Amino acid sequence: MSAAAEPERELLGRVFLTRVVEPGDETGGRWVRELGVDAVVRRLREGTEPLPGVSGRRWAGLVARAERAEPGRDLAVARDAGVRFVRPGSAEWPAQLDDLGDARPLGLWVRGGADLRMWALRSVAVVGARACTEYGAHMAATLASGLAERGWIVVSGGAYGVDGAAHRGALGSGGATVAVLACGLDRPYPRGHAGLIGRIAEQGLVVGELPPGDHPTPSRFILRNRVIAALTRGTVVVEAAHRSGSLVTARAARRLGRHTIGVPGPATSGLSAGVHELLRQDAVLVTDADEVVELVGDMGELAPERRGPVLPRDLLDPAGRQVLAVLPARGAARPDEIARAAQTTPDDAIARLYELRALGYVERHGDGWKLTRQAVMSVRGRPDAR
């Protein structure tokens, strides 16, 4: 065989295997790694020499699938739908997927004009409950929008709930997003998101392991999540019950050494229980896109320092704040009493009191000094006031 024909044969062989071997099948991945694509394809097509580690019943099922596989036709159908096949080792293949070992995809079907490898280098997964609350949808959209505005690619699963909100948040800010589906890309699922997935293909990328026409199953949804985790630098879980599939993504991210991140919710909400359990383990709590970028970004991409509002008294020097703090909430105090409480001299206390009067914090009553009504609210109204 010529050198030019070898890549084409490799391509056809891997497309053939996506029709025969289920996503995430580590036994199939081991066959490809140890024997090579050509040998695995040949033995499946001939059906006479079972591959190692497979039962007779399973071998019969694989051979039956192999008899119906038509890789050339699959590629033609994909091309008509604007879909290409990206295989390991090609220029567009994201190398971080190799971290999955024998569970690595045999290849990925990709729809959209962007380069998958380049986008995956700066991507974050945002996942969560399908039946999310308004709070969950708001947080997913806000986080995705903020990430997209900062030049990050938002990756999710295209499902209802948090996934859809994340995709829409990224699209709405003019940013980029990737949907990883558990079905053939020519038949996007869920059907109610056909329009959204079409928008994602136009503005971003739609990705999947399954060949044209294949439908989703519960196990395929779960196995799809490992691709989301491996493809990205970190996984943010917005809302998740204890048995949520999005927790599978987070756990896969943890196993792969990626960042595992959670958005807190009400302690009384069952849809936050799974996230809170992640946070009790080793996930990092975040509340906005800046905090996500601080975790997954490059050195120096820090979230701004969080502070409460700057109050007028914050602008006083320490000595002035100390005198202001010891004035009683009710009644007046003499300068010597104020000096003793502030641990300063009477002359210094009087000087500070006149400064505070010029700023509207205190007023003089005979020989004593007291807080103005405005100062009582601003100084004594704070939570730690006694």
C-alpha positions as YAML, in Angstrom:
chain: A
units: angstrom
residues:
- id: 1
  name: MET
  ca: [0.00, 0.00, 0.00]
- id: 2
  name: SER
  ca: [1.31, 3.50, -0.83]
- id: 3
  name: ALA
  ca: [2.06, 6.00, 1.92]
- id: 4
  name: ALA
  ca: [-0.71, 8.25, 0.58]
- id: 5
  name: ALA
  ca: [-3.31, 5.47, 0.87]
- id: 6
  name: GLU
  ca: [-2.42, 4.54, 4.45]
- id: 7
  name: PRO
  ca: [-4.11, 7.55, 6.16]
- id: 8
  name: GLU
  ca: [-7.28, 6.90, 4.13]
- id: 9
  name: ARG
  ca: [-7.29, 3.28, 5.25]
- id: 10
  name: GLU
  ca: [-6.77, 4.36, 8.87]
- id: 11
  name: LEU
  ca: [-9.66, 6.81, 8.50]
- id: 12
  name: LEU
  ca: [-12.01, 4.20, 7.06]
- id: 13
  name: GLY
  ca: [-10.97, 1.69, 9.71]
- id: 14
  name: ARG
  ca: [-11.74, 4.03, 12.59]
- id: 15
  name: VAL
  ca: [-15.07, 5.08, 11.06]
- id: 16
  name: PHE
  ca: [-15.89, 1.37, 10.73]
- id: 17
  name: LEU
  ca: [-15.05, 0.81, 14.41]
- id: 18
  name: THR
  ca: [-17.32, 3.67, 15.57]
- id: 19
  name: ARG
  ca: [-20.17, 1.68, 14.08]
- id: 20
  name: VAL
  ca: [-19.11, -1.60, 15.76]
- id: 21
  name: VAL
  ca: [-17.57, -0.69, 19.16]
- id: 22
  name: GLU
  ca: [-19.47, 1.32, 21.76]
- id: 23
  name: PRO
  ca: [-17.99, 4.62, 23.01]
- id: 24
  name: GLY
  ca: [-15.65, 4.23, 25.98]
- id: 25
  name: ASP
  ca: [-15.18, 0.47, 25.46]
- id: 26
  name: GLU
  ca: [-11.75, -0.06, 27.04]
- id: 27
  name: THR
  ca: [-11.48, -3.59, 25.65]
- id: 28
  name: GLY
  ca: [-11.92, -2.24, 22.12]
- id: 29
  name: GLY
  ca: [-9.43, 0.52, 22.86]
- id: 30
  name: ARG
  ca: [-6.90, -2.06, 24.02]
- id: 31
  name: TRP
  ca: [-7.36, -4.07, 20.80]
- id: 32
  name: VAL
  ca: [-6.61, -0.97, 18.73]
- id: 33
  name: ARG
  ca: [-3.58, -0.09, 20.86]
- id: 34
  name: GLU
  ca: [-2.07, -3.59, 20.89]
- id: 35
  name: LEU
  ca: [-3.05, -4.93, 17.44]
- id: 36
  name: GLY
  ca: [-3.60, -1.80, 15.35]
- id: 37
  name: VAL
  ca: [-6.71, -0.59, 13.52]
- id: 38
  name: ASP
  ca: [-6.15, -2.71, 10.40]
- id: 39
  name: ALA
  ca: [-5.85, -6.00, 12.30]
- id: 40
  name: VAL
  ca: [-8.92, -5.32, 14.45]
- id: 41
  name: VAL
  ca: [-11.00, -4.37, 11.42]
- id: 42
  name: ARG
  ca: [-9.88, -7.41, 9.47]
- id: 43
  name: ARG
  ca: [-10.71, -9.86, 12.26]
- id: 44
  name: LEU
  ca: [-14.12, -8.29, 12.82]
- id: 45
  name: ARG
  ca: [-14.92, -8.42, 9.12]
- id: 46
  name: GLU
  ca: [-13.79, -12.04, 8.73]
- id: 47
  name: GLY
  ca: [-15.43, -13.11, 12.00]
- id: 48
  name: THR
  ca: [-13.34, -16.30, 12.23]
- id: 49
  name: GLU
  ca: [-10.70, -15.31, 14.77]
- id: 50
  name: PRO
  ca: [-12.19, -13.84, 17.95]
- id: 51
  name: LEU
  ca: [-10.35, -10.92, 19.49]
- id: 52
  name: PRO
  ca: [-8.80, -11.51, 22.93]
- id: 53
  name: GLY
  ca: [-10.85, -11.17, 26.11]
- id: 54
  name: VAL
  ca: [-14.29, -11.38, 24.47]
- id: 55
  name: SER
  ca: [-16.99, -13.96, 25.15]
- id: 56
  name: GLY
  ca: [-18.58, -15.98, 22.36]
- id: 57
  name: ARG
  ca: [-21.88, -14.17, 22.77]
- id: 58
  name: ARG
  ca: [-20.30, -10.75, 22.59]
- id: 59
  name: TRP
  ca: [-18.12, -11.76, 19.65]
- id: 60
  name: ALA
  ca: [-21.21, -12.80, 17.71]
- id: 61
  name: GLY
  ca: [-22.79, -9.41, 18.41]
- id: 62
  name: LEU
  ca: [-19.68, -7.54, 17.27]
- id: 63
  name: VAL
  ca: [-19.46, -9.58, 14.06]
- id: 64
  name: ALA
  ca: [-23.14, -8.93, 13.33]
- id: 65
  name: ARG
  ca: [-22.52, -5.21, 13.70]
- id: 66
  name: ALA
  ca: [-19.43, -5.42, 11.52]
- id: 67
  name: GLU
  ca: [-21.44, -7.03, 8.71]
- id: 68
  name: ARG
  ca: [-23.72, -3.97, 8.57]
- id: 69
  name: ALA
  ca: [-20.97, -1.34, 8.86]
- id: 70
  name: GLU
  ca: [-20.37, 0.78, 5.76]
- id: 71
  name: PRO
  ca: [-17.69, 3.38, 6.59]
- id: 72
  name: GLY
  ca: [-17.69, 4.88, 3.11]
- id: 73
  name: ARG
  ca: [-21.42, 5.49, 3.32]
- id: 74
  name: ASP
  ca: [-21.11, 6.95, 6.83]
- id: 75
  name: LEU
  ca: [-18.50, 9.44, 5.61]
- id: 76
  name: ALA
  ca: [-20.69, 10.41, 2.64]
- id: 77
  name: VAL
  ca: [-23.74, 10.98, 4.86]
- id: 78
  name: ALA
  ca: [-21.60, 12.98, 7.26]
- id: 79
  name: ARG
  ca: [-20.20, 15.17, 4.49]
- id: 80
  name: ASP
  ca: [-23.73, 15.92, 3.27]
- id: 81
  name: ALA
  ca: [-24.59, 17.08, 6.81]
- id: 82
  name: GLY
  ca: [-21.47, 19.26, 7.04]
- id: 83
  name: VAL
  ca: [-19.75, 16.83, 9.44]
- id: 84
  name: ARG
  ca: [-16.11, 15.70, 9.34]
- id: 85
  name: PHE
  ca: [-14.31, 12.88, 11.17]
- id: 86
  name: VAL
  ca: [-11.30, 13.79, 13.32]
- id: 87
  name: ARG
  ca: [-9.07, 10.88, 14.34]
- id: 88
  name: PRO
  ca: [-6.22, 10.56, 16.88]
- id: 89
  name: GLY
  ca: [-2.92, 11.78, 15.50]
- id: 90
  name: SER
  ca: [-4.46, 14.20, 13.01]
- id: 91
  name: ALA
  ca: [-3.75, 17.94, 13.17]
- id: 92
  name: GLU
  ca: [-7.16, 18.73, 14.71]
- id: 93
  name: TRP
  ca: [-7.12, 16.01, 17.36]
- id: 94
  name: PRO
  ca: [-7.12, 17.40, 20.96]
- id: 95
  name: ALA
  ca: [-4.20, 15.61, 22.63]
- id: 96
  name: GLN
  ca: [-5.78, 15.90, 26.09]
- id: 97
  name: LEU
  ca: [-8.29, 13.22, 25.06]
- id: 98
  name: ASP
  ca: [-5.36, 10.77, 25.10]
- id: 99
  name: ASP
  ca: [-5.49, 11.03, 28.92]
- id: 100
  name: LEU
  ca: [-8.49, 8.69, 28.74]
- id: 101
  name: GLY
  ca: [-6.15, 5.80, 27.85]
- id: 102
  name: ASP
  ca: [-7.96, 2.84, 26.30]
- id: 103
  name: ALA
  ca: [-11.28, 4.64, 26.84]
- id: 104
  name: ARG
  ca: [-10.16, 7.35, 24.40]
- id: 105
  name: PRO
  ca: [-12.60, 7.92, 21.53]
- id: 106
  name: LEU
  ca: [-11.79, 6.06, 18.33]
- id: 107
  name: GLY
  ca: [-12.40, 9.39, 16.66]
- id: 108
  name: LEU
  ca: [-14.80, 12.32, 16.83]
- id: 109
  name: TRP
  ca: [-17.43, 13.50, 14.39]
- id: 110
  name: VAL
  ca: [-17.28, 17.30, 14.26]
- id: 111
  name: ARG
  ca: [-19.68, 19.86, 12.81]
- id: 112
  name: GLY
  ca: [-18.66, 23.52, 12.58]
- id: 113
  name: GLY
  ca: [-15.88, 25.58, 11.09]
- id: 114
  name: ALA
  ca: [-13.54, 26.08, 14.06]
- id: 115
  name: ASP
  ca: [-10.47, 23.99, 14.89]
- id: 116
  name: LEU
  ca: [-11.38, 21.59, 17.71]
- id: 117
  name: ARG
  ca: [-7.82, 21.19, 18.97]
- id: 118
  name: MET
  ca: [-7.23, 24.93, 19.30]
- id: 119
  name: TRP
  ca: [-10.56, 25.55, 20.99]
- id: 120
  name: ALA
  ca: [-10.09, 22.74, 23.48]
- id: 121
  name: LEU
  ca: [-6.85, 24.31, 24.73]
- id: 122
  name: ARG
  ca: [-8.84, 27.11, 26.39]
- id: 123
  name: SER
  ca: [-12.13, 25.50, 27.32]
- id: 124
  name: VAL
  ca: [-14.26, 24.99, 30.44]
- id: 125
  name: ALA
  ca: [-17.17, 22.59, 30.92]
- id: 126
  name: VAL
  ca: [-20.37, 24.01, 32.44]
- id: 127
  name: VAL
  ca: [-22.82, 21.21, 33.30]
- id: 128
  name: GLY
  ca: [-25.72, 20.52, 35.62]
- id: 129
  name: ALA
  ca: [-29.28, 19.38, 36.12]
- id: 130
  name: ARG
  ca: [-31.70, 19.02, 33.21]
- id: 131
  name: ALA
  ca: [-34.68, 19.97, 35.39]
- id: 132
  name: CYS
  ca: [-32.85, 22.97, 36.84]
- id: 133
  name: THR
  ca: [-34.33, 25.85, 38.79]
- id: 134
  name: GLU
  ca: [-34.48, 29.46, 37.61]
- id: 135
  name: TYR
  ca: [-31.46, 30.08, 39.82]
- id: 136
  name: GLY
  ca: [-29.53, 27.27, 38.12]
- id: 137
  name: ALA
  ca: [-30.39, 28.52, 34.64]
- id: 138
  name: HIS
  ca: [-29.42, 32.07, 35.60]
- id: 139
  name: MET
  ca: [-26.08, 31.02, 37.08]
- id: 140
  name: ALA
  ca: [-25.23, 28.79, 34.11]
- id: 141
  name: ALA
  ca: [-26.00, 31.51, 31.58]
- id: 142
  name: THR
  ca: [-24.18, 34.19, 33.57]
- id: 143
  name: LEU
  ca: [-21.08, 32.03, 34.08]
- id: 144
  name: ALA
  ca: [-20.99, 31.01, 30.42]
- id: 145
  name: SER
  ca: [-21.45, 34.57, 29.23]
- id: 146
  name: GLY
  ca: [-18.66, 35.78, 31.51]
- id: 147
  name: LEU
  ca: [-16.32, 33.00, 30.40]
- id: 148
  name: ALA
  ca: [-17.02, 33.67, 26.73]
- id: 149
  name: GLU
  ca: [-16.37, 37.38, 27.19]
- id: 150
  name: ARG
  ca: [-12.97, 36.49, 28.66]
- id: 151
  name: GLY
  ca: [-12.09, 34.40, 25.62]
- id: 152
  name: TRP
  ca: [-12.90, 30.96, 27.01]
- id: 153
  name: ILE
  ca: [-14.76, 28.22, 25.15]
- id: 154
  name: VAL
  ca: [-17.82, 26.89, 27.01]
- id: 155
  name: VAL
  ca: [-18.34, 23.12, 26.61]
- id: 156
  name: SER
  ca: [-21.55, 21.33, 27.59]
- id: 157
  name: GLY
  ca: [-23.82, 18.49, 26.55]
- id: 158
  name: GLY
  ca: [-26.58, 20.22, 24.59]
- id: 159
  name: ALA
  ca: [-29.27, 18.95, 26.98]
- id: 160
  name: TYR
  ca: [-32.20, 20.79, 28.53]
- id: 161
  name: GLY
  ca: [-31.66, 22.77, 31.72]
- id: 162
  name: VAL
  ca: [-28.19, 23.90, 32.73]
- id: 163
  name: ASP
  ca: [-26.55, 22.70, 29.49]
- id: 164
  name: GLY
  ca: [-28.89, 24.71, 27.29]
- id: 165
  name: ALA
  ca: [-28.58, 27.79, 29.51]
- id: 166
  name: ALA
  ca: [-24.77, 27.58, 29.33]
- id: 167
  name: HIS
  ca: [-24.78, 27.31, 25.54]
- id: 168
  name: ARG
  ca: [-27.21, 30.22, 25.22]
- id: 169
  name: GLY
  ca: [-25.19, 32.35, 27.62]
- id: 170
  name: ALA
  ca: [-22.05, 31.90, 25.52]
- id: 171
  name: LEU
  ca: [-23.88, 32.46, 22.22]
- id: 172
  name: GLY
  ca: [-25.70, 35.50, 23.56]
- id: 173
  name: SER
  ca: [-22.43, 37.24, 24.43]
- id: 174
  name: GLY
  ca: [-21.04, 36.55, 20.96]
- id: 175
  name: GLY
  ca: [-18.72, 33.89, 22.33]
- id: 176
  name: ALA
  ca: [-17.85, 30.33, 21.41]
- id: 177
  name: THR
  ca: [-19.37, 27.09, 22.68]
- id: 178
  name: VAL
  ca: [-19.07, 23.35, 22.00]
- id: 179
  name: ALA
  ca: [-21.89, 20.82, 22.38]
- id: 180
  name: VAL
  ca: [-20.79, 17.19, 22.94]
- id: 181
  name: LEU
  ca: [-23.69, 14.93, 21.92]
- id: 182
  name: ALA
  ca: [-24.47, 11.28, 22.68]
- id: 183
  name: CYS
  ca: [-25.89, 10.58, 19.22]
- id: 184
  name: GLY
  ca: [-25.16, 10.95, 15.51]
- id: 185
  name: LEU
  ca: [-24.69, 14.61, 14.61]
- id: 186
  name: ASP
  ca: [-27.13, 14.39, 11.72]
- id: 187
  name: ARG
  ca: [-29.94, 13.66, 14.20]
- id: 188
  name: PRO
  ca: [-29.34, 16.02, 17.14]
- id: 189
  name: TYR
  ca: [-30.92, 15.16, 20.46]
- id: 190
  name: PRO
  ca: [-32.96, 16.41, 22.26]
- id: 191
  name: ARG
  ca: [-35.18, 17.32, 19.34]
- id: 192
  name: GLY
  ca: [-36.41, 20.39, 21.17]
- id: 193
  name: HIS
  ca: [-32.87, 21.74, 20.97]
- id: 194
  name: ALA
  ca: [-32.47, 21.23, 17.22]
- id: 195
  name: GLY
  ca: [-32.53, 24.99, 16.66]
- id: 196
  name: LEU
  ca: [-30.04, 25.65, 19.47]
- id: 197
  name: ILE
  ca: [-27.67, 22.93, 18.24]
- id: 198
  name: GLY
  ca: [-27.90, 24.43, 14.75]
- id: 199
  name: ARG
  ca: [-26.87, 27.82, 16.17]
- id: 200
  name: ILE
  ca: [-24.00, 26.17, 18.02]
- id: 201
  name: ALA
  ca: [-22.78, 24.57, 14.76]
- id: 202
  name: GLU
  ca: [-22.84, 27.98, 13.07]
- id: 203
  name: GLN
  ca: [-21.11, 29.89, 15.87]
- id: 204
  name: GLY
  ca: [-19.18, 27.05, 17.51]
- id: 205
  name: LEU
  ca: [-18.78, 23.29, 17.26]
- id: 206
  name: VAL
  ca: [-20.95, 20.20, 17.71]
- id: 207
  name: VAL
  ca: [-19.02, 17.02, 18.55]
- id: 208
  name: GLY
  ca: [-19.88, 13.35, 19.07]
- id: 209
  name: GLU
  ca: [-18.43, 9.82, 18.98]
- id: 210
  name: LEU
  ca: [-21.35, 8.09, 17.29]
- id: 211
  name: PRO
  ca: [-21.71, 7.74, 13.50]
- id: 212
  name: PRO
  ca: [-24.58, 9.25, 11.48]
- id: 213
  name: GLY
  ca: [-28.03, 8.02, 12.40]
- id: 214
  name: ASP
  ca: [-27.10, 6.53, 15.79]
- id: 215
  name: HIS
  ca: [-29.46, 7.36, 18.63]
- id: 216
  name: PRO
  ca: [-28.70, 8.11, 22.29]
- id: 217
  name: THR
  ca: [-29.12, 5.64, 25.16]
- id: 218
  name: PRO
  ca: [-28.71, 6.14, 28.93]
- id: 219
  name: SER
  ca: [-25.27, 4.50, 28.87]
- id: 220
  name: ARG
  ca: [-24.16, 6.66, 25.95]
- id: 221
  name: PHE
  ca: [-25.09, 9.81, 27.85]
- id: 222
  name: ILE
  ca: [-22.96, 8.68, 30.79]
- id: 223
  name: LEU
  ca: [-19.99, 7.72, 28.58]
- id: 224
  name: ARG
  ca: [-20.26, 11.00, 26.67]
- id: 225
  name: ASN
  ca: [-19.47, 12.83, 29.90]
- id: 226
  name: ARG
  ca: [-15.90, 11.52, 30.02]
- id: 227
  name: VAL
  ca: [-15.22, 13.34, 26.72]
- id: 228
  name: ILE
  ca: [-16.54, 16.62, 28.17]
- id: 229
  name: ALA
  ca: [-14.27, 16.18, 31.21]
- id: 230
  name: ALA
  ca: [-11.16, 15.25, 29.22]
- id: 231
  name: LEU
  ca: [-11.63, 17.93, 26.58]
- id: 232
  name: THR
  ca: [-11.63, 20.83, 29.06]
- id: 233
  name: ARG
  ca: [-9.38, 22.32, 31.72]
- id: 234
  name: GLY
  ca: [-12.07, 22.10, 34.38]
- id: 235
  name: THR
  ca: [-15.70, 21.17, 34.99]
- id: 236
  name: VAL
  ca: [-18.14, 23.56, 36.68]
- id: 237
  name: VAL
  ca: [-21.26, 21.91, 38.13]
- id: 238
  name: VAL
  ca: [-24.05, 24.45, 38.58]
- id: 239
  name: GLU
  ca: [-26.90, 22.32, 39.98]
- id: 240
  name: ALA
  ca: [-26.99, 18.57, 40.52]
- id: 241
  name: ALA
  ca: [-29.00, 16.14, 42.62]
- id: 242
  name: HIS
  ca: [-27.20, 13.21, 44.24]
- id: 243
  name: ARG
  ca: [-27.70, 10.95, 41.19]
- id: 244
  name: SER
  ca: [-27.16, 13.57, 38.50]
- id: 245
  name: GLY
  ca: [-25.17, 12.62, 35.41]
- id: 246
  name: SER
  ca: [-23.26, 15.88, 35.71]
- id: 247
  name: LEU
  ca: [-21.56, 14.45, 38.80]
- id: 248
  name: VAL
  ca: [-20.15, 11.73, 36.53]
- id: 249
  name: THR
  ca: [-18.50, 14.49, 34.51]
- id: 250
  name: ALA
  ca: [-17.08, 16.07, 37.65]
- id: 251
  name: ARG
  ca: [-15.71, 12.77, 38.94]
- id: 252
  name: ALA
  ca: [-14.16, 12.02, 35.56]
- id: 253
  name: ALA
  ca: [-12.54, 15.46, 35.64]
- id: 254
  name: ARG
  ca: [-11.13, 14.71, 39.09]
- id: 255
  name: ARG
  ca: [-9.68, 11.36, 37.94]
- id: 256
  name: LEU
  ca: [-8.07, 13.07, 34.96]
- id: 257
  name: GLY
  ca: [-6.46, 15.73, 37.12]
- id: 258
  name: ARG
  ca: [-8.71, 18.52, 35.87]
- id: 259
  name: HIS
  ca: [-10.24, 21.18, 38.09]
- id: 260
  name: THR
  ca: [-13.52, 20.19, 39.75]
- id: 261
  name: ILE
  ca: [-15.64, 23.25, 40.51]
- id: 262
  name: GLY
  ca: [-19.05, 23.78, 42.09]
- id: 263
  name: VAL
  ca: [-21.58, 26.60, 42.33]
- id: 264
  name: PRO
  ca: [-23.36, 26.58, 45.70]
- id: 265
  name: GLY
  ca: [-27.13, 26.73, 46.00]
- id: 266
  name: PRO
  ca: [-29.73, 26.75, 48.79]
- id: 267
  name: ALA
  ca: [-29.02, 24.14, 51.46]
- id: 268
  name: THR
  ca: [-32.70, 23.14, 51.29]
- id: 269
  name: SER
  ca: [-32.62, 22.41, 47.53]
- id: 270
  name: GLY
  ca: [-32.31, 18.79, 46.43]
- id: 271
  name: LEU
  ca: [-30.90, 20.07, 43.13]
- id: 272
  name: SER
  ca: [-27.92, 21.51, 44.99]
- id: 273
  name: ALA
  ca: [-27.28, 18.44, 47.15]
- id: 274
  name: GLY
  ca: [-24.91, 16.81, 44.66]
- id: 275
  name: VAL
  ca: [-22.92, 20.01, 44.19]
- id: 276
  name: HIS
  ca: [-22.62, 20.48, 47.94]
- id: 277
  name: GLU
  ca: [-21.33, 16.92, 48.28]
- id: 278
  name: LEU
  ca: [-18.64, 17.72, 45.69]
- id: 279
  name: LEU
  ca: [-17.73, 20.84, 47.66]
- id: 280
  name: ARG
  ca: [-17.49, 18.80, 50.86]
- id: 281
  name: GLN
  ca: [-14.90, 16.63, 49.10]
- id: 282
  name: ASP
  ca: [-12.34, 18.55, 47.07]
- id: 283
  name: ALA
  ca: [-14.24, 20.69, 44.55]
- id: 284
  name: VAL
  ca: [-13.61, 24.44, 44.62]
- id: 285
  name: LEU
  ca: [-16.50, 26.81, 45.26]
- id: 286
  name: VAL
  ca: [-17.03, 29.62, 42.73]
- id: 287
  name: THR
  ca: [-19.65, 32.31, 42.28]
- id: 288
  name: ASP
  ca: [-18.67, 33.99, 39.00]
- id: 289
  name: ALA
  ca: [-16.59, 33.68, 35.84]
- id: 290
  name: ASP
  ca: [-13.60, 35.54, 37.31]
- id: 291
  name: GLU
  ca: [-13.22, 32.89, 39.99]
- id: 292
  name: VAL
  ca: [-13.44, 30.09, 37.41]
- id: 293
  name: VAL
  ca: [-10.74, 31.72, 35.25]
- id: 294
  name: GLU
  ca: [-8.50, 32.15, 38.30]
- id: 295
  name: LEU
  ca: [-8.58, 28.35, 38.69]
- id: 296
  name: VAL
  ca: [-8.30, 27.16, 35.10]
- id: 297
  name: GLY
  ca: [-6.44, 30.06, 33.53]
- id: 298
  name: ASP
  ca: [-2.79, 30.92, 33.22]
- id: 299
  name: MET
  ca: [-0.62, 32.36, 35.96]
- id: 300
  name: GLY
  ca: [-1.69, 35.90, 36.78]
- id: 301
  name: GLU
  ca: [-5.34, 35.53, 35.70]
- id: 302
  name: LEU
  ca: [-6.63, 36.39, 39.15]
- id: 303
  name: ALA
  ca: [-10.14, 37.21, 40.26]
- id: 304
  name: PRO
  ca: [-10.51, 40.75, 41.65]
- id: 305
  name: GLU
  ca: [-10.24, 41.11, 45.42]
- id: 306
  name: ARG
  ca: [-13.68, 40.84, 47.01]
- id: 307
  name: ARG
  ca: [-14.59, 43.71, 49.32]
- id: 308
  name: GLY
  ca: [-17.72, 45.19, 50.76]
- id: 309
  name: PRO
  ca: [-18.81, 48.71, 49.85]
- id: 310
  name: VAL
  ca: [-16.44, 51.55, 50.80]
- id: 311
  name: LEU
  ca: [-18.08, 53.59, 53.56]
- id: 312
  name: PRO
  ca: [-17.15, 57.18, 54.49]
- id: 313
  name: ARG
  ca: [-15.64, 56.03, 57.80]
- id: 314
  name: ASP
  ca: [-13.25, 53.74, 55.87]
- id: 315
  name: LEU
  ca: [-11.54, 56.91, 54.59]
- id: 316
  name: LEU
  ca: [-10.67, 58.09, 58.12]
- id: 317
  name: ASP
  ca: [-7.17, 57.53, 59.46]
- id: 318
  name: PRO
  ca: [-6.83, 54.85, 62.18]
- id: 319
  name: ALA
  ca: [-6.69, 57.38, 65.03]
- id: 320
  name: GLY
  ca: [-9.87, 59.09, 63.85]
- id: 321
  name: ARG
  ca: [-11.68, 55.75, 63.47]
- id: 322
  name: GLN
  ca: [-10.63, 54.78, 66.99]
- id: 323
  name: VAL
  ca: [-12.07, 57.95, 68.51]
- id: 324
  name: LEU
  ca: [-15.25, 57.60, 66.48]
- id: 325
  name: ALA
  ca: [-15.63, 53.96, 67.59]
- id: 326
  name: VAL
  ca: [-15.59, 54.74, 71.34]
- id: 327
  name: LEU
  ca: [-18.29, 57.42, 71.27]
- id: 328
  name: PRO
  ca: [-21.49, 56.07, 72.88]
- id: 329
  name: ALA
  ca: [-24.55, 55.42, 70.75]
- id: 330
  name: ARG
  ca: [-26.69, 57.43, 73.16]
- id: 331
  name: GLY
  ca: [-25.80, 60.49, 75.18]
- id: 332
  name: ALA
  ca: [-22.60, 62.53, 75.22]
- id: 333
  name: ALA
  ca: [-19.11, 61.81, 76.60]
- id: 334
  name: ARG
  ca: [-16.45, 64.17, 77.95]
- id: 335
  name: PRO
  ca: [-13.10, 64.49, 76.11]
- id: 336
  name: ASP
  ca: [-11.19, 62.84, 78.99]
- id: 337
  name: GLU
  ca: [-13.55, 59.82, 78.89]
- id: 338
  name: ILE
  ca: [-13.16, 59.58, 75.11]
- id: 339
  name: ALA
  ca: [-9.35, 59.84, 75.38]
- id: 340
  name: ARG
  ca: [-9.21, 57.08, 78.00]
- id: 341
  name: ALA
  ca: [-11.40, 54.74, 75.92]
- id: 342
  name: ALA
  ca: [-9.44, 55.49, 72.73]
- id: 343
  name: GLN
  ca: [-6.10, 55.08, 74.56]
- id: 344
  name: THR
  ca: [-4.85, 58.53, 73.62]
- id: 345
  name: THR
  ca: [-4.30, 61.94, 75.27]
- id: 346
  name: PRO
  ca: [-7.14, 64.43, 75.91]
- id: 347
  name: ASP
  ca: [-5.50, 66.97, 73.56]
- id: 348
  name: ASP
  ca: [-5.28, 64.42, 70.75]
- id: 349
  name: ALA
  ca: [-8.87, 63.29, 71.39]
- id: 350
  name: ILE
  ca: [-10.11, 66.90, 71.16]
- id: 351
  name: ALA
  ca: [-8.21, 67.44, 67.88]
- id: 352
  name: ARG
  ca: [-9.77, 64.29, 66.43]
- id: 353
  name: LEU
  ca: [-13.23, 65.30, 67.62]
- id: 354
  name: TYR
  ca: [-13.01, 68.64, 65.80]
- id: 355
  name: GLU
  ca: [-11.93, 66.83, 62.62]
- id: 356
  name: LEU
  ca: [-14.88, 64.47, 62.99]
- id: 357
  name: ARG
  ca: [-17.26, 67.39, 63.54]
- id: 358
  name: ALA
  ca: [-16.06, 69.00, 60.28]
- id: 359
  name: LEU
  ca: [-16.94, 65.72, 58.52]
- id: 360
  name: GLY
  ca: [-20.40, 65.58, 60.05]
- id: 361
  name: TYR
  ca: [-19.81, 62.59, 62.36]
- id: 362
  name: VAL
  ca: [-20.02, 64.26, 65.82]
- id: 363
  name: GLU
  ca: [-21.47, 67.34, 67.46]
- id: 364
  name: ARG
  ca: [-20.68, 69.16, 70.68]
- id: 365
  name: HIS
  ca: [-23.18, 69.37, 73.54]
- id: 366
  name: GLY
  ca: [-21.89, 71.57, 76.32]
- id: 367
  name: ASP
  ca: [-18.76, 69.91, 77.71]
- id: 368
  name: GLY
  ca: [-19.51, 66.62, 75.95]
- id: 369
  name: TRP
  ca: [-19.47, 65.14, 72.46]
- id: 370
  name: LYS
  ca: [-21.98, 62.84, 70.82]
- id: 371
  name: LEU
  ca: [-22.58, 61.14, 67.48]
- id: 372
  name: THR
  ca: [-24.82, 62.84, 64.94]
- id: 373
  name: ARG
  ca: [-27.93, 60.93, 63.86]
- id: 374
  name: GLN
  ca: [-26.29, 60.13, 60.50]
- id: 375
  name: ALA
  ca: [-23.19, 58.81, 62.21]
- id: 376
  name: VAL
  ca: [-25.25, 56.59, 64.53]
- id: 377
  name: MET
  ca: [-26.66, 54.84, 61.47]
- id: 378
  name: SER
  ca: [-23.36, 54.49, 59.61]
- id: 379
  name: VAL
  ca: [-21.15, 53.64, 62.57]
- id: 380
  name: ARG
  ca: [-23.48, 51.77, 64.91]
- id: 381
  name: GLY
  ca: [-25.65, 50.18, 62.21]
- id: 382
  name: ARG
  ca: [-22.93, 47.73, 61.16]
- id: 383
  name: PRO
  ca: [-23.51, 44.01, 61.98]
- id: 384
  name: ASP
  ca: [-20.75, 43.88, 64.60]
- id: 385
  name: ALA
  ca: [-22.01, 46.93, 66.52]
- id: 386
  name: ARG
  ca: [-22.94, 46.47, 70.12]
...
